[in-house]
Amino acid sequence: MHWIITNREVKRRRINGKLVEVVTDRKRQPLPTFRVATFEPWQRGTDPNDDKVRNAVTVVPDEDVQNYNDLRNETDSTSLRSSKRMFLEVYNEMCNAPANRGDTLFFLHGFNYSWCDALRHLQRLHEIYVENPKSPIGRIMYFTWPSWGSLRKYKSDQRIAVESGQLLGRVFAKTVQFYRDFFEPKRDSSGNITAPPFCGHKIHIAAHSMGNQVLEEFLRSIIAFDFFRLSVFGQAIMLAADADWTALEQGQPLHQLPEFADRLHVYNHKSDDALRVSEWTKNAEKRLGRCGPKDLHKIPARSIVVDTSNLRGTPQAATSNDPFIRTAANVLERDDVSARERMFDHWGYLHRPEIVADICQVLLETSASRISNRDFREQRLYRLKPA
């Protein structure tokens, strides 16, 4: 089971005689509040219709959570609502997970995702990073924001990304509050002072495409507050970032990202057509996910750039009837056959085995110089070799 956090619209509908809450695409407006839901993956290789895709999601009842002082690790989570249930269940799952399989991946998707596109994307992440025995990820927390699902609405998606990033700052505030309240030593019924044990696993954060603009606004909303200075994340990963190639330099919000994580990796591909269109028609600056950083000497410490431009051609495994191909084609608004290779330049973290293997080693916190299949180019820059 995975977790979804969303600021999309949630409506009540009567289904099979019962009132249930469902996420909708009716309004493309970022709500100032968030809801949480659970997601049950479907069988690998199947391509369910949109109704069955939506049925994989169960919206958790809402509650205005002020603090987490009353939470205990032995609390029955099914009696809880909203973020209380999510945080406690994720904590318990991580505590009970085996070594090297208990980490959590917090993921931010890019532009032009409908609700069903986002769910199919989450399913794909599950297949690649949770079912993969070489990955340490045991569950995904997926932030989905109400992008329009149309390339012609790029500027509207940018505005929504900004507001969604600010909302994500409030989600992070809840996370910090949970850490401080839940792990604070308390006196039990016997008078002993105890605290829940740390689980020993990590939460990593990754953002793809315009999701990096969400990430940028998230950091902009929290960096001025000392209360939020908590290094919550293990690895931070920026994938095909639709952000200015100067976004990691001093004075920019993303320069602060390593303050909240152990290490930062940036993946780029010079033939990423989706970012080429973004660069030529929508933005004044070159894109970080296509060109890499403008000046490697100005990016923050503990940051690594991985150039994947040497990886060309369509992976053999993806030439079969891949259910995600249609979703990817919908996002790029291109033919699902002729655009395949272009898709793999933008979605290499889902399709190219070299990139998937590299990311798995990053998530395992392998030293950058010891990760296999990399060529060292210069300080902080590596280039992936074709398998």
N, C-alpha and C positions, 0 to 999 in steps of 0.2 A: 504493500500500500504506500502511496505517495501523497504529498500534501500540496494543495493549491492555495495561493494567496492572490486575491484579485480585487481590483476596484472597478470591475465591470458591474453592470446592473444585475440585481437579483430580484426576481419576481416570484410571487406565489401563484401556482397553477394547480388545478385539480386533475390528477392523473390516476386512473383506475379507482376513482371514488375517493381519493385522499388528497388533501392539500399538501403540496410539497414545494420547497423553494428550488428554483432553477436559475442558472446563469443565462442571460440572454444577450443578443447582439442588437436589440431593438434601438438602443441609444448608444451613440459613439461619444459619450462624455465620461471623462474620468471622475468617478465619485470621490468625495473627500474622506471617505471611510473605506475600510477593507473588510472582506469576508474571507473565511477559510473553508476549505472543502477537502474531502478525501478523493483519491483517484485509484481505481483498481484496474491494472493493465489487462488488456485482452490477450488472447493467444497470439503468439508471434506468427507473422506471415499472413494473418487474416486482415481483411480490409472492411470493417463493418460500416454500415451506412451512418449518416449523421445522427439519427435517433439513437442507435446503439452506442455511438461514441459518447453522446451526452449522458447516457445511462451509466457510464463508468464513473460518474461524479456524484458524490453525495455532499450537499451543502450542510455544514455544521451549524446548529442553532446559534444565534448571535447573542452577545452580551457585552455591555460596556464594562470592560475590565479595568479597574483602577490600580490594582496591585496583585501580587502573587504570594502574599504572606501566608495564606491559608493552604497552600499547596504542599503536599508531602509526596514522596516517591511512591508510597503505598496507597495513595488516593485512587479510588475507582474512577478512571478517566471517562468512562461512559456517562457519568453523571455531570460532567463538566461541559462548558460551552466555549465557543470562540477560541481565542488564542490560548486560554488555559488548557483546553483539551489538546490542542496541537503541540504546545511546548512540552507538556508532561508526557504525551505519548512518544514524541520524538526522543526525548531524554531517555525514557525507559527502553525504547527500541535500541538506542545506541549503547546503553549499559549492557544489554543482553546479547549484543551482537558479537560474533567471533572476531578475533584479531584480524586486521587487514581487510575486514568486510563491513565495518560499522560506521564509516564516514557518511556524511550527508552532503549533498550537492545542492546549493541554492542557485537557481538558474533564472536569468532574465532574457526573454525572447526579443526578437527584433520587430521591424515594422511590417505592416500589411498582414497581420494574423487575425483571422476571424476566430471565434471561440472554438469551433471544431478544428480549425487548423492548429490552434495551440494545443489541443488535446492529442492530436495525432503527433505533434512534435514531442510532447511529453512521453508518449508511448515509444517513440523512436529513441529518446534519451534513455528510457528504461532498458530497451533491448541492447543498446550499445555500452552503457556504463554501469548498469546494475546486474544484468545477466552475464556480463563479461567476467570470467574468473580472474582476470589480471587487473581488475579495477577494485579499489577499496570502497566504492560507493555502495551503500546498502539501501539508501532511499533518496528521493529528490523532493525538495521544496521548490515549487515552481511559481514564480510571480508572472501573472499574465495581465496585461493592461489593454484597454479597449481600443486597439488600433483599428483603422477603418476597413482593412482588407481590400485596399485598392491602391495601386501605385500612383494614381492621379491625386491621391489624398496625402502625399508625402509630407507637405507642410503642416497639414492638420495633425498627422501622426507626430511630428516634431513637437507641436504644442502639447499634445496629449502626453508625450514622453516626459516633458518638463514637469507637468502637474503630477504625473505618476511617480516620478522620482522624488518629488516632495512628499507624496503620500508614503513612499517607501521609507523615508526618514522617520515617519511616525511608527511604521512597523519595527524599524530598528530600535526606536525608543522603547517599545514594548519588550523587545528582546533583551536590551540592557536591563530594564526593570526586572524581568524574569531572572536574569543572572544574579542580580544584587539581592532580590527578595528570597529566591528559592535556595540559594547556596549560603545564605547567612546562617551562622550557627544559632540554634534555638534550643530552649530547655524542654525536654520531653516530660511525660507524665511522671517519670521516676525522679525528676530533678537533674538528670544528666544533660549536659550540653552536647548536642550532636549536629551534624550537617550532612546533607546527601553527598555521596562520593562523586567525584568526577568520573565521567564514563571512559576517558582515555582515548576517545576518538575525536575527529575534527569535522568542522563545518567549512566547506569550501564555497567560493562564490565564482560564478562564471556568467558572462554576458555576451550575447551575439548581436552583431549588426547594430541597429538603433537601440537595442537594449543597453548599449554602452552610453547612450545619451541619458537614459533613465538612471544608470549608475552614476553618471556625472552629476546630475541634479540631486540625486540622493546624497552624495558627498557634500555638495554645496550647501545642503540644508542642515548638515550636522557638524561640519568641521569647526564651527565657531564655538561649540559648546563642550566644555571640559567633561561634563557628565557622560558624554558619548565616547570618550577616548578609551575604548575597550577593544583590544585586539581579538575580535571574535573569530575571524576567519583563518583557516590554514592557508590554502593556496587561492590566489585570485587570478582569474584567467579571462583575458579579453580576446574574443574570437571575431575576426572580420569586422573590427570595430568601425562603425559609421560615426567616427568622431574626427575632429581636426587632428592633423599629424603633429600639432604642437600641444595636444591636450594633456600630455604628461609632464610638461615643463613647469618650472617654478611659477607659482601664482595661479595655476589652474587647479580646480578641485581634484582632478584625478591624480595630481602629483601627491596627494595625501593618501591615496589608496593603500600603499604599503604600511601606513601607520595602523591600519585595521587588519592587516594580514601578515603572514610570515614571509610571503614572497609573491611577486607578480610576474606572470607570463603574458606576452602579447604575441598573437599569431597573425601573420599577414601573408597575402598572396597578390603579386603585382597584376595578375590577369583576372582579378575579381570584377566581373562586369557589373554586378549590382552596385558595387561601390564606385565604379567608373561613372555610371549614370548619375549617382548621387553627387559625385565630385564635379562633373561637367555642367549639370543643369540645376542643382539645388543648393550647393554650398560654395563658398569662396575659397576654402582651404582644401588641400589634398587630404585624402582620408587615411587615417592611421592603419586601418585594416588592409589597405592596398599598398601603400608606400612604406609603412613602418614609421617610426618616429623621425622627425626632421633632423634632430641632433641627438645622437645616442648619449652624448656627454651631459645632456640636460635632463634626462629622465631620472626618476628617483632611485635611490639605492635599493638593492634587493629586487631589481627588475631585469627580466630577460626577454629578448626579442627573438622569435623563431620565425624565420622566413621559409614559407612552404612553396615558393614559386617554382621550384624544380619539379614539383609533382604535377604531371600532366596526364591526360588521357582519362577514359572512363574506367573506374574500377570494375573488374569482371563481375563481382558479386552484385553490382548495382545495375547490370544490364538485364537482369531478370525482372519480373513484375513486382517492382518495389512499391508498396503502398504510399511511401512518403514522396515519391517522385511527383505525383499529382499535386500534393500540397506545396512542394517547393516550386513547381511550375506556376501554381496559382499566386504565390507570393511575388514571383518575378514577372507574372503575367506574360509568359512565353509558352511556346509549344513544348509539351513534356518530353519530346524525343530530341529535337534539334538543340534544345537548351541544356541537355544533360551535363556536358562537361562544364559549362558555365556554372551550373548549380554546384558542382563538386568543388569549384574554386571558392564559392561563398559558404557552402555547408560541408567543408572538408572534415570537420570534427564529427560528422555523422557518417561519412561515406569513405574517406580515404584511410586505409588501414595504417599508413605511416603516421598520420596525425592522431588517430585514435590511440595508437600505441604510445606515442609521445605524451599525450595528455594523461594517460593512465600512469605513466612513470612520474609525471609531475605531481599527480594526486597522491602517489605513494611517497612523495617528498624526497625523491632521489635527487642527489646533487646534480646541478645543471651540467657539469662537466662529465658526469658518469652516465648520463642518459644515452642509450645506444641510438645509432642511426642519425647522429647529428655531426655536422661539420662545423668546427669553430671558425668564425670569420674574423671577428675582432671583439674587443671588450663588450660583453653583454649581448652579442649577436651570434646566433647559430643559424645554420641552414639545414633543413631536413633533406636527407638523401632518399631517392626513390628506392623502394624495396627491390 
